[in-house]
Amino acid sequence: MRIQIRQGVFETNSSSMHAICVCHNKNTMMDKLPKEVLFESKGVFDCDYEIYNTIEDKADYLYTLFFEEGFIDNEIKDFQERITEYLESVGVKAVFSKKKPNGYINHQSLSMDLINYVFQSKEHFLNYLFNDGTEIFTMMDCVPTDILKKENHEFTDTENYDIIDPSGMIFG
């Protein structure tokens, strides 16, 4: 496979691209955490240009990855136990939907990288879910970088961000 870097954007022959920027700057952590977080696979994370940064969206994206990766029930249960443990440590209840997974992620080449990153430590998980600076970007891989610059999303601040790009590489 031919890989080319253009203006800091990873490209493949795929038409969609997802990138996750996990902020670990303590100044952007939420002041007040919710009482509970629902994990439900219901969202459609496609190739439209979107920025997902709510707790609900980030929980949905992560939970949908479990099903997209084809994890079996025991593996999902292990993740649920870790999520519950991490959230209980900060006084938040984890709620897992009993509904059949209905979510979809168009381009999940970075899915195991994100799962491994998020579950590397409680701090990583909490920053992914509760840091206001953490965002998931979905877009066509041909979106001009000036759109991101226009919206102040030029992530060169690796002191405060871990950036998981579509190549699966983690910068930071």
N, C-alpha and C positions, 0 to 999 in steps of 0.2 A: 504494500500500500504506500502510495506517495504521500508524504506529509510536507506541508508548506506553512510557514508562519508569515502572516501578513498583518502588519500593524498590531502585533500582540494578540491576534485572534487565531485560534486553531481552526483549521479547515479540513474536512474530509469530503468524500463524494456524497455525504448525506446532505439532505436539504434542511435539516433542523439541527439546532444546537441548544444545549442547556448548560448553564454555568451557575455555580453556587458560590457565593462569597459569604464566608462565615466570619463575622466580626467578633473579635475577642477583646475589644476596648471596653473596659469596665464602665466607662462613662456613658455608654449607650445601652447598658442593660436596663430592662424595664424596671421602673421603680416599684410598681405594684403588679404582682403576678396574679393570674386568674385562680379561682378556686379549683377548677378542673380543666383538663384538656381532653377533647374528644379525638380519638384516632379512628379515622374512617376513610376507606378507599372509595372516593366518589368523584374526585376532580379529573378533568381532562387537561393534561399538561402537554400541549401540542407544540407546533412550530410557530404559532402566532407570537408577535412581540408582546410579551407580558413580563411584569415584574411582580413576583409573589413575595410578600414580606409580613403577612399576618401570621399569628400563631396557628390559626386554623389551616391556612394554606401549607405552611411548613410541616405540620403534623400529617396532613393529608398526603403530601408529596412523599414523605418518608414512609408512611404506612403503605401507600400504593406500591412503592419500590419492593416491599417484601413480597407482594403478590406477583409483581412483574418478574421478579427473579425466580419465582417458582418455589419459594421456601415451603417446606412441609409443615404440618401443624406443630410438631415439636419444636422446630426452629422458630416459628412465629411466637410460640409460647415463651421461649427463652428470651426473645426480644421484648415481649410484653412485660416479663418479669423485671428486666433491666430498666425499661422505661418507668415502670411503677416505682422501683427503688429510687431512681434518680429524681423523679418528681416528688415522691414522698419526702425526700431529704430537704426539699424547699417548701414543704407544706401544700403541695398541689396534688390533686387526685387525678390519676390516669383513668380514662374511660375508653374502652375498646368496643367499637360497633359490632353488633351481632349480625348486621346485614351482610349479604353476599357482596364481596368486593366488586365495585363497579367503576373504579378509577382506571385511568389509562395514562401512560407516559410514552410519548412518541419516540423519544431518543434517550435511552437509558444506558449508554455506553459507560457512563460514570457511576452507575448505581452501586456497584460493590465498593468503589472508592469512597462514595459518600457514606454508605453504611459503615464501612470500616472506620472512617474518620469520626463520624458522629458517636460511635460506640467505643472509641479509643479511650475516652475518659468521661466522667460525669461533667466536667467543665466543658468539653467539646459539645456534649449533648445539650447542656443548658444554654450555651452560646448560640447553637444552631436554632433552638426553639424560641428563646426569650430575648435575644439581643436584637434591638431595633435596627441595628446596622446590617443584620444578616438578610440576604436576599437571594432568591432563585430567579434566574433570567431564562426565559425561553424565547427563541427567535429563529428565523431562517439564518443559515450560516452566511448569507450574503447581505445581512443588515449592515449598512455603512457604520463605521465606528463613530462618525460624527453624531449619530443619534444618541449613542451612549454618552458622549461628551456633553451634548446639549442638555441631557438630563442629569448631569453631574455623576455619571457612573463610569468614570475612568479609574479603575482600581489599580493604582500603582503603590498604594499604601500597605505594603506587606508587613509593616510593623503592627498594624491594627486589624488586618484581614488575613485569613487563610482562603485562598482562592482555588476551588476545585473546578478545573476547566474540562472541556470535553475530551481531552486526551487522557484524562484520569490523573493528571499530575496535580500535586498540591503545592502551591506556592505559599510561602509565608514563613 
